[in-house]
Amino acid sequence: MNDDIAEKISIIQAKYAETLMQYPHVVGVGIGLAQVDGIYTDEPALVVLVDEKVPEAQLTLETILPRHLEGVRVDVQATGVFTTF
């Protein structure tokens, strides 16, 4: 990922992270590469980390994460629950 793309996504992350964190199951927001069937692609994305992926059919329209923000792909990736010690 080149620096210009990373900077663009970083600005979008700063702008939308607080809002995205309000969605059900979201545990974090970062910058990374999109995944398809668990395999990383070369497509830069705003990565939304969730404790579990829920089928879209089980979500309401208000709780479905956007697919793109300002032209950047939003990729939902399951990480499980974060804990602190």
ChimeraX attribute file (.defattr): number of C-alpha atoms within 10 A of each C-alpha:
attribute: neighborCount
match mode: 1-to-1
recipient: residues
	/A:1	11
	/A:2	7
	/A:3	8
	/A:4	9
	/A:5	13
	/A:6	16
	/A:7	12
	/A:8	13
	/A:9	24
	/A:10	14
	/A:11	11
	/A:12	17
	/A:13	19
	/A:14	11
	/A:15	11
	/A:16	13
	/A:17	15
	/A:18	12
	/A:19	8
	/A:20	19
	/A:21	16
	/A:22	11
	/A:23	14
	/A:24	15
	/A:25	18
	/A:26	22
	/A:27	19
	/A:28	17
	/A:29	22
	/A:30	16
	/A:31	18
	/A:32	19
	/A:33	19
	/A:34	20
	/A:35	17
	/A:36	10
	/A:37	6
	/A:38	9
	/A:39	8
	/A:40	12
	/A:41	13
	/A:42	10
	/A:43	13
	/A:44	21
	/A:45	24
	/A:46	27
	/A:47	21
	/A:48	24
	/A:49	22
	/A:50	22
	/A:51	16
	/A:52	16
	/A:53	14
	/A:54	13
	/A:55	8
	/A:56	11
	/A:57	8
	/A:58	9
	/A:59	12
	/A:60	8
	/A:61	9
	/A:62	8
	/A:63	14
	/A:64	15
	/A:65	17
	/A:66	12
	/A:67	12
	/A:68	12
	/A:69	14
	/A:70	9
	/A:71	9
	/A:72	16
	/A:73	18
	/A:74	21
	/A:75	25
	/A:76	21
	/A:77	20
	/A:78	17
	/A:79	15
	/A:80	14
	/A:81	12
	/A:82	9
	/A:83	5
	/A:84	3
	/A:85	2
